[in-house]
Amino acid sequence: MAKEIKLKLKEGDAAPGFTAATNGGGKISLADFKGQNVILYFYPKDDTPGCTKEACAFRDGFSEFKKRGAVILGVSTDSAKAHDKFVEKYKLPFPLLVDEDKKIVEAYGVWGEKTFMGRKYMGTLRVTFLIGPDGRIKKIWPQVKPEEHAAEVLAAI
């Protein structure tokens, strides 16, 4: 089982601002969504089993999130090209942010040591932040089960 993640941000903190490229050639800033709930979910890699389950669960609940006035933003260190393929393949209705320079993952403290099959390496931790309309972090999920996670987030809005 995954070890407890020590995050540098906590609930109530101001969410670090960012501007990033997105799939489809767009550009998004956190400031664009002031006054709305923002679900900022970090995931390791496009088109891998857990990340696909998580993205598809958010996709399947997208209309309900939208009804509640929430915005979903996925973030990984993959390229725009990888994001484009992932969005196209699974018909994801929300933007994926490109963080190849790791500025966002580092600002949110979700770049860290991981272990896979006994091998240690650095990568993006699967963590979700719910940022309130005031720009403060309302809730953090440091332990995410990809299949169930979208429902947990929806319940918190």
Backbone hydrogen bonds, N-H to C=O, Kabsch-Sander energy under -0.5 kcal/mol:
donor,donor_aa,acceptor,acceptor_aa,energy
7,L,5,I,-0.8
12,G,137,I,-3.3
13,D,10,K,-2.2
15,A,135,G,-3.0
20,A,28,I,-3.0
22,T,26,G,-2.1
23,N,96,L,-1.4
25,G,22,T,-1.3
26,G,23,N,-0.9
28,I,20,A,-2.9
30,L,18,F,-2.1
32,D,29,S,-1.4
33,F,30,L,-2.1
34,K,31,A,-1.4
35,G,133,P,-2.1
36,Q,33,F,-2.0
37,N,69,G,-0.8
38,V,131,I,-2.8
39,I,71,V,-3.7
40,L,38,V,-0.8
40,L,129,F,-2.9
41,Y,39,I,-0.8
41,Y,73,L,-2.6
42,F,40,L,-0.5
42,F,127,V,-2.9
43,Y,75,V,-2.3
48,T,45,K,-0.9
52,T,48,T,-2.7
53,K,49,P,-2.1
54,E,50,G,-2.3
55,A,51,C,-2.5
56,C,52,T,-2.6
57,A,53,K,-2.0
58,F,54,E,-2.1
59,R,55,A,-2.4
60,D,56,C,-2.9
61,G,57,A,-1.5
62,F,59,R,-1.3
64,E,61,G,-0.7
65,F,61,G,-2.1
66,K,62,F,-2.7
67,K,63,S,-2.3
68,R,64,E,-1.5
69,G,66,K,-1.9
70,A,65,F,-2.6
71,V,37,N,-2.6
73,L,39,I,-3.0
74,G,95,P,-2.1
75,V,41,Y,-2.6
76,S,97,L,-1.5
83,H,79,S,-2.3
84,D,80,A,-2.8
85,K,81,K,-1.9
86,F,82,A,-2.3
87,V,83,H,-3.0
88,E,84,D,-2.3
89,K,85,K,-2.8
90,Y,86,F,-2.0
91,K,87,V,-0.9
92,L,87,V,-1.5
97,L,74,G,-3.7
98,V,21,A,-3.1
99,D,76,S,-1.5
99,D,78,D,-0.5
99,D,97,L,-0.6
102,K,99,D,-1.8
106,E,102,K,-1.7
107,A,103,K,-2.0
108,Y,104,I,-2.2
109,G,106,E,-0.8
110,V,105,V,-2.7
111,W,105,V,-0.6
112,G,110,V,-0.6
112,G,123,G,-2.7
114,K,121,Y,-3.5
116,F,119,R,-2.5
119,R,116,F,-2.0
121,Y,114,K,-2.4
123,G,112,G,-2.6
125,L,110,V,-3.5
127,V,42,F,-0.6
127,V,125,L,-1.3
128,T,141,W,-1.8
129,F,40,L,-2.5
130,L,139,K,-3.2
131,I,38,V,-3.1
131,I,129,F,-0.7
132,G,130,L,-0.5
132,G,136,R,-3.2
135,G,132,G,-2.4
137,I,13,D,-3.2
138,K,130,L,-3.2
138,K,136,R,-0.6
139,K,130,L,-1.5
141,W,128,T,-2.9
144,V,142,P,-0.5
148,E,145,K,-1.0
149,H,145,K,-1.7
152,E,148,E,-1.5
153,V,149,H,-2.4
154,L,150,A,-2.6
155,A,151,A,-2.1
156,A,152,E,-0.9
156,A,153,V,-0.8
157,I,153,V,-0.6
157,I,154,L,-1.2
